[in-house]
Amino acid sequence: MAKSKAKQRKAAATPLRDDNLEIGEDEQQRLIDQTGILKRASDVYAARPSTDPLGPAAQNRSLLMPTRTPAWTFWDEFFATVVIVMPLSFLLLLMHILCHVQYQQRPDYWAIAERMASSVPILSVFTFYTNRYKELRKTQFGFFLLCIAAGSRMVWVINNGNWRMNMDQTPSLGVIWVYTVVQLDLAPAVLGLAMVGLYTWLTGQHVMFNTP
């Protein structure tokens, strides 16, 4: 009697398998479509900002980061200016030294330090305000014109200027040229470089320093 009761309890505890409860693939797809889970997931994924550096959204941004957003505060802009000005300042210092070495002049580091002390604050203020409004079409157009002017002037000075003119103007022109290129959107930056290259080719000039 006890054995029969134990068998009954064991049978009750074991679930019966019913093949009729299995859901087919078509029914599963119908239930998923009704709940809209996949649609919500795709909407959330589409709303995420793209991180593809070659995607359409990235092509509308300038080559130099960071890019200002409406949520930025003054200190965010200040930090972005520092991030941009630091490499430009080192580039300016390097070009001062290279211009002296090119013309076999011993670099006067005190004179270079004085020039850096006067140039870096101006560069910082210029960078702060132009980086704030760089998304505007007027600012982009100004960058485009300045890119062509600085690049063409630098090529002309290298080919036609004396050693003193090169040491005075080439470092600043080089930094301005680099800054405008990296702040431009991709298409205007490429077009600006192409215009400078076309000017160099049509005038028969080169981009190497004349030997002293």
N, C-alpha and C positions, 0 to 999 in steps of 0.2 A: 504493500500500500504506500509506504514511504517512498519507494523507488519510483512508483508511477507519478506521485506528486512532484518529485524532483524533475522527472522528465518533462512534465507539463510546464513547470516554471522555466526550464531551460528553453523549451520551445517557444514560450511567450517572450523571453528575452531576446531571442534571435529574430531580427526583422526579416520579413518575407520580401523577396525580390520580385518586383512586378515589372516586367519588360514594357508594359504599357505606359509607365511613368517616364521613360526616357524621351527626351525632347530632340527632335531632328534639327539638322542644321538650318533649314529654312525657318523653322519656328524660332530658333535662337536668334537668327538675324532679324526676324520681325520684332521680337521683344526688345532687342538692342535699338532698333530704329524707333520704337515707340518711346523708350525712355530718353532717347537723345543724348546718351552718354558720349558717343563718339563725336557728335557735333559740338558739344560743349568743350570737349578736350581740344578739338581742332581750332575753335575760336580762341581759347586761352593761348594756344601755341602761336597763332597768328598775331595775337596782340603783343607778344614779347618782342622787344627790340632786336633787330638783326645784328649779329656779331660778325657777319661775313665782311672782310675788308674790301672785297671786290664786288659786293652787292650794290643794287641801285641806291640804297640809302647811304652807303659809304661814299659813292661817287659824287654825291651832292655836298659832302663835307670837305673842308680844307685838309691839306696834307699834314698839318701840324696840330697835335692835340695838346691840351684839352680844348673842347668846344664848349662855349658858354651856353647855358640853358637859363630859362626864365627863373628858375629856383635859386640861382646863384646869389650869394651875398657879396658885399664888398671884399670880405676876406677871402672868399673863393676866387674872385678876380685878382686879388693881390697875389695869392699863391700861384695862380696860373701865369701871371706876369713873371714871377720869379723863375718858374720852371722854364719859360721861354727865353728870358734874358740871360740866364746863366750860360747855356751853350753858345748863344750869340756873342757874349762877352769874351768867352774863351776863343771863339773864332776870330774876333777882332784883334785880340792880343797875338794870336798865332800869325795872322796876316801882317801885322806890324813887324814882327820878328823876321818873317820870311822875306818881306820887302827889303829889309836892311841886309840880310844875308845874300839876296839875289844880286845886289849891287856892291857886294863886298864891303859893306859898311858895318862896323861893329855896333850892335844894338845899344843905344843909350837907354838903359832901363828906367832911369829917372824921367827922361823925356817921354818915354812910352807910358809910364805910370801917370804922368800929368795928362796926357791925351786920353787915357782910359778914364781918369777921374772926371773929365769933362764930357766924355762921350757916353758913358754908361748911364748917367742920370737922364740924359736926353733920350737915349734909346729906351729906357724903362718907361718914361712917360708916354712916348710914342707907341710903344707896345701895349701899354695898359688900355689906352683909348681905342686904338685900332683893333685890338683883339675883342673889345667889348662890342663893336659894331661891325665885325668882319662878315656877318651873315647878310648884311644889307647889300643890295645891288650897287649902290653908289660907292660903297667901300670897296667892293670887289672890282669895280671899274677903275677906281683909283689905284688899287694894287696892281692891276694889269698895266696901266700906263706907267706907273713907277717901276715895274719890273722891266719893261722895255727900255725906259730911259736910263735906269741904273746899269743894266747890262750893256747897252750900247755905249754909254759913256765910259764904262770900265774897259771895254775892248778898245775904244779910241785912245784912252790914256795909255794903255799898255803899248800900243803901236806908235803913238806920236808924242807922248809926253817924255820929258827928261826924267832922270832918276829922282829928283826932288819932288816933282809932280806925282810920280808913281807912289813914293813913300807917303805923301800927304793925302792922296785921294783914293788910291786903290783899296786899302783896308775898309774904309767906310762904305765905298761903293759895293764892295763884295758882300758885306754884311747886309746892306739894304737889299741887294739883289736876292740873296738867299732867303731873307725874311719874307719878301713879297711872294716869292715862289711857293714857299711852304704855307703861306696863309691863303693863297688862291685856291679856288676849287680846281679839280683835276683838269678839266678841259681848258679853262683860261691859263692855267700854269703851263700846260704843254704848248698852247698857242703862243704865249709870251716868250718861252724859250725858243720856239721855232722862229719867231720874228727877229730875235737877237741873232740867231744863227744865220738867217737870211741876210741881215744887215752885214754881218761879218763876211759872208761869202760874196755879196755883191760889191763890197768895197775892197775886196782883196786883202783883208787884214787877217790876223791870226790871234790866238789867245795865249801866246807865250810871250814872256818878257823879252825885250831886246837886251842883248848882252852889252855890258858897259864898255 
